[in-house]
Amino acid sequence: MRKNRGIAVIILTVIITAFLVFVSAVGIGPTGTGAAKNINTGLDLAGGVSITYETTEKNPSSEDMADTIYKLQQRVEQYSTESQVYQEGDNRITVEIPGVTDANTILEELGRPGSLYFIAHLDSEGNENYSFDSTQGTYVLNKTIDELEEDGSIVLTGTDVQTAKAVIAQDSMQSKENVVDLTLTDEGTEKFAEATKEAYENSQDSIGIYYDGAFVSVPNVQAEITDGNAQISGMADAQEAQELASTIRIGGLKLELNELRSNVVAAQLGEQAISTSVVAGAIGMAIVMIFMILMYRVPGFVASIALVIYTALTLIIINAFDITLTLTGIAGIILGIGMAVDANVIIYARIREEIAAGVSVRSAIQNGFHKAFSAIFDGNITTLIAAFILMWMGSGTVKGFAYTLALGIVVSMFTALVVSKYIVQALYAVGIRDEKFYGRAKNRKVVDFVGKRRIFFTLSILMILCGPIFMGIHSQTDGQALNYSLEFSGGTSTTVTFNEDMDIETIDAKVTPLVEEVTGDSNVQPTKVVGTNQVVIKTRALDLNEREELNKKLVDEFGVDEKSITSESISSTISSEMRMDAFMAVVAATICMLLYIWFRFKDIRFASSAVLALVHDVLVVLAFYAISRLSAGSTFIACMLTIVGYSINATIVIFDRIRENMRSMKKTDDLKDVINASITQTLTRSIYTSFTTFVMVAVLYVMGVTSIKEFALPLIVGIVCGAYSSVCITGPLWYVMKTRLGKKKVQPVPVKASGKKKSKSKKKK
């Protein structure tokens, strides 16, 4: 019976695996639904729309520009989390939205950013602020905006609206209708509560929504709204609701903008860059699968199948949830493949330990999955908490990373704890029962990690101190602590009209090297404007002499007309507000991880040492950026976030083993010995997991394009550092906290003056 069930599971696994691989590679139906080729891709992979706005105000303040850019960034993230908004010149703002090719549609949906006002129908004296003009068939203002502001008739402005979205709701007759849901800010909630109360008591009077010189909606107030959640009904269709929601969303900007130009731009990277990364992923995955089979035999083969399922499922789900994928995102998936092996390594190492302890293979399989569960669960839930916090508080690249991270965690847990378990049990049921197919853990000599703690702590402090030292040196010599890319520090955008149409591969081969030679910038970002011979080249900030030299080189090399070359200074695509969002999200995620580990391990010293090790890894990688002068841009944020998600896992595994061993610890056992034994027992897992992840990233570094290399190299440092800190720092650090912090001083027992000792009374039989 069990054998038949096992055969059925194996057949079903083969069918499901083949189906998932087919769907992710080819798709279903004529449109290829579910295929990887249909995944929404970023500006670097697929191109998109670039729109440049100009402010109606000639000399806007830097504060108003920064506020408008930040809010516009939040608006355009409805299209893609990888959308970018940055300042160009003194009064221009450029929006780049990947994955779309119709600029007109985006302009219609986004609207023309301007001022939005919610206006009370009557002023404090009962006079009409606006009235219906039957000749025009629309509502018109009876006063100017300045007059309305003076007499307090403006209920809300666009900045008081947090979100606006078109939804389908049910009316009182249970019929479906198109409405717009509004969520107000805390300040807006208070103001709107007072205004709606007054309008409702005044025979359900109206509050007009005025935008860009005209009323877009004049709804009647049907109740006092005190919770900051309002709903506008009466839409003719879904399109009207969507247009109104878009208008309200875009109306919260401080500056009024006019469209200057819009272009459809080609991918920033050529097909060769994408195919190279995919091939690198395939090679890395093959190496990992071979390694797992050699190390773990039958379970390693099962892990390889689970890995294939993991990859296919990830691609299909990314497609289903419309997650925008950039080249860095592809690198993240490839890194995820290496990390997904971790859970399998923990389980199979446990199975080997059980077999070595004399347990039968069948019981070893059951015990292995059971004993590995807590480490896998705690490690992944800790990282998942961080992902949700980043998703909630982050923006732009941070939010996109959080979606991919959360997805990878859920899928890897499913494939390891469910798929692998059923396949291993099925193989055992069909007759693969000899322990030689599963392996036996070897007795390893316990390494005195705790005893060498001073060496490890000193080494770590030296590595960390290298960061501020080199950052200080570079601040004095170069003016920048880190080699910030244009995403952080802004730069120069040079638009060149060539005499012939060049594809992105030709641009990468001929134009980019020339620009790099003149500017000394290794982070040049060329973008082709579709349907023209224009190429927009973004570089670090260039002074007048450098701009003239670049123009001369372009004229000499390509024969372009120098009059057709224009240059503009551009702001950072990652604004100070976005950086603060990212920083606060990481801090909040770290605090939440600390609280969860404290809750699970019932000891804040476990949580504290785990978080300190995480901070250690981030600071060491920061020092590497400072020393190597690698470009710090959007990949810098992705790299740091990846390390935060990666390094905590290894620490949790070691702490889980310490917790388990302490339960069977005798009073005569030395805590130091228990910690050393726990780290040694999990050492194989730490080495194997770090190796598989290292292989995936190393292949990316060897085969990838420049932007991928700049992402992969610091990740390699982070992987090595994470393995080092988990094994050499966390256990010894927890030991120091455990033995030196929170200990109560023993009060001496007072000695009586007689000096006589009490004799123990003996019981008579």
PyMOL commands that set and color helices and strands:
alter all, ss='L'
color gray80, all
select helices_A, chain A and resi 2-25+36-38+43-46+62-76+103-110+145-150+158-160+186-201+238-250+271-296+298-320+327-356+361-393+397-429+435-437+453-477+486-489+504-519+544-558+562-564+576-601+604-628+634-663+671-681+683-703+706-740
alter helices_A, ss='H'
color red, helices_A
select strands_A, chain A and resi 48-55+84-88+92-98+116-120+130-133+138-141+154-157+161-170+176-184+207-211+214-217+229-232+257-265+491-497+525-528+534-539+566-570
alter strands_A, ss='S'
color yellow, strands_A
deselect
rebuild
show_as cartoon
